[in-house]
Amino acid sequence: MPNLTFLVGALLVVLGGYAYTQSVARSPMALIPAFLGVLFVVLAFLAGRENLRKHAMHAAAALALLGLLAGLGPLGMGGTRRFPPLMVYSTTAMSVLCAIFLVFAVRSFIAARRARAAA
């Protein structure tokens, strides 16, 4: 799971960097996926330590849920009519990445609980 966390974090950093460099206004809002990605990378490194893995992965799952909900915000508030299209696309991609991560995290949590119960 820490490897997936690192991968999602790296993809979000690249996505945020791309959105920032391609936006005309160079708004810090375009860097939101990158900020989220940096947090994922930090949590992935923390999860590398066995005694912090459980807490780091739960924090990453909570962060993914927040990223999923935050990325859906522009879609519910008028979409491309109110926001630049690049921002809508990047936040939608952020939501998709966070949703995929969240599915894998929940499946991992369920598998860990079943393994603990079977032991």
WOCOR-V103493 format. One line per field, one symbol per residue. ss: DSSP state (A for helix, B for strand, O for the rest). psi: psi as a letter, one per 20 degrees, with the letter a starting at -180 (. if undefined). Layout:
BEGIN
ss->???
psi->???
END
This chain:
BEGIN
ss->OAAAAAAAAAAAAAAAAAAAAAOOOOOAAAAAAAAAAAAAAAAAAAAOOOOOAAAAAAAAAAAAAAAAAAAAAAAAOOAAAOOOAAAAAAAAAAAAAAAAAAAAAAAAAAAAAAAAAAO
psi->hhghgggggghhgggggghghiqgilqihijghggghghggghghhihphiiggghhhhhghhhgghghhhighhikicihhqqhhggghhghgggghggghghgghggghhghhhhh.
END
